[in-house]
Amino acid sequence: MFKRILLAVDGSEHSIKATEYSIKLAQKFDSAIDAVYVVDESTAKKDALHSNNQFEIERKRKEKIRPIRERLDESKIIFGTHILHGDPGPTIVKFANERAFDCVVIGSRGLNQLQTLILGSVSHKVAKRANCPVLIIK
């Protein structure tokens, strides 16, 4: 049923919960997981201003999703990780739709609470526009 699972993460507590749920789902259906972390424009600018080089920027981004990678490693599930650039909602939807995932697992809230209040949440945007089922984890 769910052979290809897209896990959207940002390092927040909700994305860790989504990781745990996606692992259970993958174990049940013998699935592979692709985890995506999207770097938006403001994060990219902040990273560039506070880092000395591209290597340091990449290291910090990988560190942000380290807890997710560790949980996936421990689960023994086949997985891949991707760091994408763009507006998180549309970028996740485009990635999911272009690669024909069977479902998307995403946390209900991310790190950016202000954006959630003003523009609508990333999870809501993904749920509205993805061509596959979207599981929003609280």
matplotlib code that plots the C-alpha trace (Angstrom):
import matplotlib.pyplot as plt

x = [0.0, 2.6, 5.9, 7.4, 7.0, 8.0, 8.9, 9.0, 11.2, 12.6, 14.2, 11.2, 9.7, 6.7, 9.0, 10.6, 7.2, 6.5, 9.7, 8.7, 5.3, 6.8, 9.1, 6.2, 4.3, 7.4, 7.9, 4.3, 4.3, 8.0, 8.5, 11.4, 11.5, 12.8, 13.3, 13.3, 14.4, 13.6, 15.8, 13.8, 15.1, 15.4, 17.2, 19.6, 20.4, 20.9, 23.1, 25.2, 25.6, 26.6, 28.9, 32.4, 32.0, 29.7, 31.1, 30.1, 26.6, 26.1, 27.4, 24.8, 22.0, 22.9, 23.2, 19.6, 18.3, 20.8, 18.1, 15.9, 18.8, 19.7, 16.2, 16.1, 19.5, 18.4, 15.2, 17.1, 14.7, 15.9, 16.0, 17.4, 17.7, 17.5, 18.1, 16.0, 15.8, 12.7, 9.4, 8.7, 5.1, 5.3, 8.8, 7.6, 4.5, 6.6, 9.0, 6.2, 4.2, 7.2, 8.4, 5.0, 5.2, 2.5, 2.1, 3.6, 4.2, 4.6, 4.4, 1.5, 3.7, 7.3, 9.9, 8.4, 5.3, 4.8, 4.5, 2.0, -0.2, 0.0, 0.3, -1.1, 1.0, 3.3, 1.4, -1.9, -0.4, 1.0, -2.3, -4.2, -1.9, -0.1, -1.4, -1.1, -2.5, -0.9, -0.6, -0.3, 1.2, 0.4]
y = [0.0, 2.6, 1.4, 4.9, 7.3, 10.9, 12.3, 16.1, 17.2, 20.5, 19.3, 20.3, 18.0, 17.4, 16.3, 13.8, 12.5, 12.2, 10.3, 7.8, 7.3, 7.0, 4.3, 2.3, 2.7, 1.6, -1.4, -2.4, -2.1, -2.9, 0.6, 2.9, 6.4, 9.6, 12.4, 16.0, 19.1, 22.3, 25.4, 28.5, 31.9, 33.5, 30.5, 30.5, 34.2, 33.7, 30.7, 32.7, 35.6, 33.5, 31.0, 31.2, 28.8, 26.4, 23.4, 24.9, 25.7, 22.1, 20.8, 22.9, 21.8, 18.1, 18.6, 19.9, 16.7, 14.4, 13.1, 12.1, 10.3, 8.5, 7.2, 6.1, 4.4, 2.5, 1.3, -0.6, 0.8, 1.8, 5.6, 8.6, 12.2, 15.3, 18.9, 21.1, 24.8, 26.9, 27.7, 24.6, 23.8, 24.1, 22.5, 19.4, 19.1, 19.4, 16.7, 14.4, 14.8, 14.5, 11.3, 9.7, 8.9, 6.7, 9.0, 12.0, 12.1, 15.5, 17.1, 19.4, 22.2, 23.1, 25.5, 28.7, 29.4, 32.9, 31.7, 29.1, 31.9, 34.3, 32.3, 28.9, 25.9, 24.0, 20.8, 22.4, 23.5, 20.0, 18.3, 20.5, 20.1, 16.7, 14.0, 11.3, 10.8, 13.1, 12.0, 15.0, 14.0, 15.9]
z = [0.0, 1.0, -0.6, -1.0, 1.9, 1.9, 5.3, 5.6, 8.5, 9.9, 13.1, 15.3, 17.9, 15.6, 12.8, 15.2, 16.0, 12.3, 11.9, 14.5, 12.8, 9.4, 10.7, 12.1, 8.8, 6.8, 9.0, 8.5, 4.7, 4.1, 2.7, 1.9, 3.3, 1.7, 4.3, 3.0, 4.7, 2.9, 3.4, 2.8, 1.6, 5.1, 6.5, 3.6, 4.1, 7.8, 7.2, 4.8, 7.2, 10.2, 8.5, 7.2, 4.3, 2.4, 4.3, 7.6, 6.2, 5.0, 8.4, 10.3, 8.0, 8.4, 12.2, 12.3, 10.8, 12.7, 15.2, 12.3, 10.5, 13.7, 14.2, 10.6, 10.9, 14.0, 12.3, 9.6, 7.0, 3.6, 3.5, 1.8, 2.9, 0.7, 1.5, -0.9, -1.3, -1.7, 0.0, 2.1, 1.2, -2.6, -2.6, -0.7, -2.9, -6.1, -4.8, -3.7, -7.0, -9.4, -7.7, -7.2, -3.5, -2.0, 1.0, 2.8, 6.5, 8.1, 11.5, 12.3, 13.4, 12.5, 13.8, 12.4, 14.5, 13.2, 9.6, 10.8, 12.3, 9.4, 6.2, 7.1, 8.0, 5.7, 6.6, 5.5, 2.1, 1.5, 2.4, 0.0, -3.0, -2.8, -5.2, -2.5, 1.0, 3.6, 7.2, 9.6, 12.9, 16.1]

ax = plt.figure().add_subplot(projection="3d")
ax.plot(x, y, z, "-o")
ax.set_aspect("equal")
plt.show()
